[in-house]
Amino acid sequence: MGKKIILVVIWVILIYFLKQNPFFTIDVDMLKQFISGNPKYTIFIIIGLWVFRLLIFMPGTPLMILGGICLGPTISFTLSMTGMVISESLVFIAARTFTSTRINHYLNKKHPRMKGLLENYRYKFLALGVICPIVPTDVICYLSASTGIGYPSYLLTIIISNFPMIALYSSLGGSFGHSASWILVSVILLLIISIISFKIIKKLKLELHSENF
């Protein structure tokens, strides 16, 4: 857990220093000019990136931050939430279409506790997987959908859980080059969220273990 948190901190700091680099600034300015000159295509481009990221197993976090840098927090939040809903809906469809006994066998063999958490704490575990910054959201969503969770509840859980995270990442992107203090606050908040999320997951594991004995 400690190594993952350190990687998150390094990643955010690296983005900040890249933003201060003149070459990075030029690229962002060019992207802003393209977006402002082609407003009709902006939505399709952003949504397309959210769908495309699934093909290369890319997390949605960079798109949220990039959206904040190029479009501002408000527009970035709206497009990121829309992109998240569409991409995780595709994940749900894929899980229901391609899930086989191999996945269940793999979970039972390699991750018996995760299998138990998915079956006993469906919505709570899904929400924690979405909220925690260092947990692969798409994987948790796929596994949750494969357990038979209903689509309306699945989607509602993702939207509610993603609301604060998308707002935070969009604001973080919008603050690059403007507010170093807010970047520091955002990093601290991400660390706190990660620690609390892991503690809750650990507590659920202990509860599940005690119920089995």
N, C-alpha and C positions, 0 to 999 in steps of 0.2 A: 504494500500500500504506500509506504513512504517513498519508494522509488517512483511510483506513478505520479504522486503529488509533485515531486521535484521536477519531473518531466513536464508537467502542466505549467509550472511556474517558469521553467526555462523557455518553453514554447511561447508563452505570452510575452516574456521579456524580449525574446528574439524578434517577435513581430513588432514590438515597440521600437526597437533599434533600427529595424528595416524601414519603418515608417519615417525615421529621421534621416535615412539615407536619401540623397537627392535623386538617385536613379529610381528608387521605389516611388518617390513622390511624383516623378514625371509619369510613371506608369499609371498611378492612381488618377492624376489629373487628366491623362488621355482617356481613361475609362470613364471619368465623370463627363468629359466633353462628348464622348460617344453616346452616353446615356441621355444627356440633356438634348442632344441632337436627334435622338431616335426614341422619344418617350413611348411611342406605340409598341415598340419591340422590347422594351425593358422588362415588362412582366413576363413575356414568353422566354426571354433569355434567362432570367433568374429561375423561373420554374423549371426550365429545361436543365439548368445546372443541378437543381435539386433531384431531378429524376436521373440524370447522368451519373451523379455521384454514387448511386447504388451499384452501377456496373463496375466501378473501380474501388468499391468498398471504402469510400471516403466519408468521414463523419460530417455532419451538417454544421458543426461549430465554425469552421473557417468561412463558410458562406454567410453565416450570421454576422460575423465580425467584418467580413468584406462588405456586406450590405450596409453595415453601419458606417463604414469609411466612405463609401461611394454615394450612398443614398440618404444617409441620415438615420437616426434611430427609429423614427416613426414609420417611414416607408419600409425600412429594413424589417421591422417587426412584423408588419402586415404581410409582406412577401415571404418572409421566413416561415411564418405560421402556416401560410397557404402551401408553401413548398413542403413543409413537414407533414401536413395532413395528406397531401397527395403521395409523397414518397412512402410514408408508413402505411398508407392504404394499399400500395403496391406490395409492400412487404407482407401485409396480411393476406393478400390474394396468393402470393407466392407460397406462404406457409401452408395455406389450406390446399393448395394445388399440388405441391411437390413434397410435402411432409410424408415420410415413410417410416416404417418400423426401424430403419437404420438409425434415424435420429433418436428415437426413443431408446433404442439399445445403447447408443453412444452416451446419452444422458445417464442412463441407469448404471453404466459401467464406469464412466469417467467422472461424472458429476452427480452422484446420487443425491447429495444435499440440494443442489440446484433443482433437480427434478422434483424433490419434495417441496421446495419453496414455491415453484411454479404451480404445483397442484393445490397447495394449501393456502397460499397467499397471492393469488393471481393478480388482483388489481393493485395491492400494496407493493408487491415485488416489481410489477411493471412500472408503477409510479417511481419507485426508488431507482430503477434502472434508467429511467428517462432523466431524472433530476441529477443523478450523480455525474459529474463532469468527466470522470475517468472510466466510466463503464460504457461499452459499445452499445448504444441505444438500439441500433438496427438488429443486433443479435438478440437482445432481450425481447424486442417486439416480435421478432420471428418465432422465438421459442414460446412466448406467451400465446401467440396466435395458434401455434401448433397444439396447445393443450385444450383447445376448444372454446376459448373465451369468445363471447359475442362481439360482433363488430361495433355496434353502438357504444357499448361499455369500453371496449378497447380504444376507440377513437376519442371518446370523452376523457378517459384517463390520460391519454397522451397530450391532449390539448391543455387540460388543466395543469399537468405536471410541467409542460414545456413553457407555459406562460411566463413564469419568472425567469427561466433560463434564457429564453429568446430575448426578453427585455434586457437582461443583464449583458448578454453578448452583443446585442445591437448597440446598446449604450457604450459598451467598451470600444467597439469599432468607431463610433462617432466621436469618442474622446481622444483618439490617437492624434498626436500633434497639437492638441488643444489643452488637455487637462491631465497632467501626470499624476495628480493626486487622485483623480477618479480611477485611473488605471490601477493604482496601488490598492485602492479600496475594492475594486472589482476582483483583483487577484486574491485579496484576503477573504472576500466573500466566497469565492470559488473553493478556497482551501477549507473554509468552515463548512460549506455544503458537502464537500467530499468526505470530511471527517465524520460529520453527523450521519450522512447516508450510510457509510460503512458500519458505523456503530449500530444503526437500526437493523441493517442486514445481519450483522453478527448476533443481535438480540433475537431476531426471527429464527436464525439457525439454532440457537440454544433452546428456544421455545419448541421448535420442531423436534429437536433431539429428546427433550424431556417428555414430549407427548408419545414418543415411540417406546418409552421405557416405563 
